[in-house]
């Protein structure tokens, strides 16, 4: 992450208590919402995200909670993960969509494993090559609950997760980087088909 971004990598993962303290400190400055994001994939710590969101819903019931994710949730777990997020108080989600073309999506995302919170998983579960390169996956992430799959994530899995979120009443936005060769019109059409809004992001190549 560039120094100019203002982000400072943590030396270790925060505990649930430390995470909640950090969020409470930040929102004390009259912020109206919290976005769970990061250098890696926030759903790798779904349990910690849930705990923090639930507490915020109690202490600050008007606070809007959002999650930014790659959506690498298997079709088998899409409904359960979506249900848990919405039940914890997450009302909005931003899902990164690299492409509406399945083969191009796989080439651009280069997924390694699913992010699912149902059983213990081996190290590096539920991450993409980009997460590894950015240093966004720590040992604590790897030890959180998750399920390993014999298949790799595909665009259909992301779409199933988006549909599940929409079905549980979550306001979902699909974002896509306007990279060379990516069909933005097809991506916008897919977002509409899934019941999500669409936002184009600038390409910095």
C-alpha positions as CSV (number, residue, x, y, z in Angstrom):
1,X,0.0,0.0,0.0
2,X,1.5,3.4,-1.0
3,X,2.7,5.6,1.8
4,X,0.7,8.4,0.5
5,X,-2.5,6.4,1.1
6,X,-2.2,7.2,4.8
7,X,-2.6,3.5,5.7
8,X,-0.2,2.0,8.2
9,X,0.1,-1.8,8.2
10,X,-0.5,-3.4,11.6
11,X,2.2,-5.5,13.2
12,X,-0.5,-8.0,14.3
13,X,-4.2,-8.7,14.0
14,X,-6.4,-6.9,16.5
15,X,-8.5,-8.9,18.9
16,X,-12.3,-8.5,18.7
17,X,-12.1,-6.2,21.8
18,X,-9.3,-4.1,20.3
19,X,-11.2,-3.9,17.0
20,X,-14.3,-2.7,18.7
21,X,-12.3,-0.1,20.8
22,X,-10.7,1.2,17.6
23,X,-14.1,1.6,15.9
24,X,-15.7,3.2,18.9
25,X,-12.9,5.7,19.0
26,X,-13.3,6.5,15.4
27,X,-17.1,6.9,15.3
28,X,-17.0,9.2,18.4
29,X,-16.0,11.9,15.9
30,X,-19.6,12.1,14.6
31,X,-19.2,9.6,11.8
32,X,-22.4,8.1,10.5
33,X,-21.2,4.8,9.3
34,X,-18.5,2.1,9.5
35,X,-17.0,0.1,6.6
36,X,-15.3,-3.2,7.3
37,X,-12.6,-3.4,4.7
38,X,-8.8,-3.6,4.8
39,X,-5.6,-4.6,3.0
40,X,-6.9,-8.2,2.9
41,X,-10.3,-9.8,2.9
42,X,-12.6,-8.8,5.8
43,X,-14.7,-12.0,5.6
44,X,-11.6,-14.0,6.6
45,X,-12.5,-12.8,10.1
46,X,-16.2,-13.1,9.8
47,X,-16.6,-14.0,13.5
48,X,-14.8,-10.9,14.6
49,X,-16.7,-8.8,12.1
50,X,-20.0,-10.2,13.5
51,X,-19.1,-9.5,17.1
52,X,-18.0,-5.9,16.4
53,X,-21.1,-5.2,14.3
54,X,-23.5,-6.6,16.9
55,X,-21.9,-4.5,19.6
56,X,-22.1,-1.4,17.4
57,X,-25.8,-2.1,16.7
58,X,-26.4,-2.0,20.5
59,X,-24.2,1.0,21.3
60,X,-25.0,3.0,18.2
61,X,-28.2,1.7,16.6
62,X,-28.3,4.4,14.0
63,X,-24.8,3.6,12.7
64,X,-24.8,2.3,9.1
65,X,-22.5,-0.8,8.7
66,X,-21.0,-1.7,5.4
67,X,-18.6,-4.4,4.2
68,X,-16.2,-4.3,1.2
69,X,-15.4,-7.7,-0.1
70,X,-14.2,-9.8,-3.1
71,X,-17.2,-12.0,-2.5
72,X,-15.2,-15.3,-2.7
73,X,-17.9,-17.3,-0.9
74,X,-18.9,-20.7,-2.2
75,X,-22.4,-21.2,-3.5
76,X,-23.0,-23.8,-0.8
77,X,-22.3,-21.2,1.9
78,X,-23.6,-18.1,0.3
79,X,-27.0,-18.0,2.1
80,X,-25.4,-18.7,5.5
81,X,-22.7,-16.1,5.2
82,X,-25.1,-13.5,3.9
83,X,-27.6,-14.3,6.7
84,X,-24.9,-13.9,9.3
85,X,-23.8,-10.6,8.0
86,X,-27.3,-9.1,7.8
87,X,-28.2,-10.6,11.2
88,X,-25.1,-8.9,12.7
89,X,-26.3,-5.5,11.4
90,X,-24.5,-5.1,8.1
91,X,-26.9,-3.2,5.8
92,X,-24.7,-2.4,2.8
93,X,-22.1,-4.4,0.9
94,X,-19.6,-3.4,-1.8
95,X,-18.5,-6.4,-3.9
96,X,-15.5,-6.1,-6.2
97,X,-16.3,-7.5,-9.6
98,X,-13.3,-7.8,-11.9
99,X,-15.2,-8.8,-15.0
100,X,-18.6,-10.1,-16.1
101,X,-16.8,-12.7,-18.2
102,X,-16.1,-15.9,-16.2
103,X,-12.7,-16.7,-17.8
104,X,-11.5,-13.1,-17.6
105,X,-12.7,-12.9,-14.0
106,X,-10.6,-15.9,-13.1
107,X,-7.6,-14.5,-14.9
108,X,-7.9,-11.1,-13.2
109,X,-8.8,-12.3,-9.7
110,X,-6.6,-15.4,-9.6
111,X,-8.5,-16.8,-6.6
112,X,-6.7,-19.3,-4.3
113,X,-9.5,-20.5,-2.0
114,X,-13.0,-19.6,-0.8
115,X,-13.8,-17.5,2.2
116,X,-16.3,-19.6,4.2
117,X,-16.9,-19.7,7.9
118,X,-18.2,-23.1,8.7
119,X,-15.3,-25.4,9.4
120,X,-11.6,-25.0,10.2
121,X,-9.5,-24.5,7.1
122,X,-5.8,-24.8,6.2
123,X,-3.6,-21.7,5.9
124,X,-4.3,-19.2,3.1
125,X,-8.0,-20.1,2.8
126,X,-10.3,-17.7,1.2
127,X,-7.7,-15.3,-0.3
128,X,-6.6,-14.1,-3.7
129,X,-3.1,-13.7,-5.0
130,X,-3.4,-10.0,-4.5
131,X,-4.1,-10.5,-0.8
132,X,-0.8,-12.4,-0.4
133,X,1.2,-9.8,-2.4
134,X,-0.2,-6.9,-0.4
135,X,0.6,-8.6,2.9
136,X,-3.1,-8.4,3.9
137,X,-3.3,-12.0,5.2
138,X,-1.9,-12.6,8.7
139,X,-1.6,-15.8,10.7
140,X,-4.6,-14.8,12.8
141,X,-6.7,-14.7,9.6
142,X,-5.6,-18.1,8.7
143,X,-6.6,-19.5,12.0
144,X,-10.1,-18.2,11.9
145,X,-12.9,-20.6,11.0
146,X,-13.4,-21.4,7.3
147,X,-14.0,-24.3,4.9
148,X,-11.5,-25.6,2.4
149,X,-12.9,-26.6,-1.0
150,X,-11.5,-28.9,-3.7
151,X,-12.6,-26.3,-6.4
152,X,-11.6,-22.7,-6.9
153,X,-13.9,-19.8,-6.6
154,X,-15.6,-18.8,-9.9
155,X,-17.7,-15.8,-11.0
156,X,-20.9,-17.8,-10.4
157,X,-20.0,-18.1,-6.7
158,X,-19.6,-14.4,-6.4
159,X,-23.0,-13.9,-8.2
160,X,-24.6,-16.4,-5.8
161,X,-23.3,-14.5,-2.8
162,X,-24.5,-11.2,-4.2
163,X,-28.0,-12.7,-4.8
164,X,-28.0,-14.0,-1.3
165,X,-27.1,-10.7,0.2
166,X,-29.8,-8.9,-1.9
167,X,-32.3,-11.6,-0.8
168,X,-31.7,-10.9,2.8
169,X,-32.3,-7.2,2.3
170,X,-28.8,-6.0,2.0
171,X,-28.1,-3.0,-0.3
172,X,-25.4,-4.3,-2.6
173,X,-23.1,-2.3,-4.9
174,X,-21.0,-4.1,-7.5
175,X,-17.8,-2.1,-8.4
176,X,-15.5,-2.7,-11.3
177,X,-12.2,-1.3,-12.4
178,X,-12.3,0.1,-15.9
179,X,-9.2,-2.0,-16.9
180,X,-8.3,-2.5,-20.6
181,X,-10.4,-5.2,-22.2
182,X,-13.1,-5.3,-19.5
183,X,-16.7,-4.9,-20.8
184,X,-18.2,-2.3,-18.5
185,X,-21.6,-2.5,-20.1
186,X,-21.8,-6.3,-19.5
187,X,-20.8,-5.7,-15.8
188,X,-23.5,-3.1,-15.4
189,X,-26.0,-5.5,-16.9
190,X,-24.9,-8.3,-14.6
191,X,-25.3,-6.0,-11.6
192,X,-28.8,-5.1,-12.6
193,X,-29.7,-8.7,-13.1
194,X,-28.5,-9.5,-9.6
195,X,-30.5,-6.7,-8.1
196,X,-27.4,-4.7,-7.2
197,X,-26.3,-1.1,-8.1
198,X,-23.2,-0.6,-10.2
199,X,-20.2,1.7,-9.9
200,X,-17.2,2.1,-12.2
201,X,-13.8,2.7,-10.6
202,X,-10.8,4.3,-12.3
203,X,-8.0,2.2,-13.7
204,X,-4.5,3.1,-12.6
205,X,-2.2,1.0,-14.8
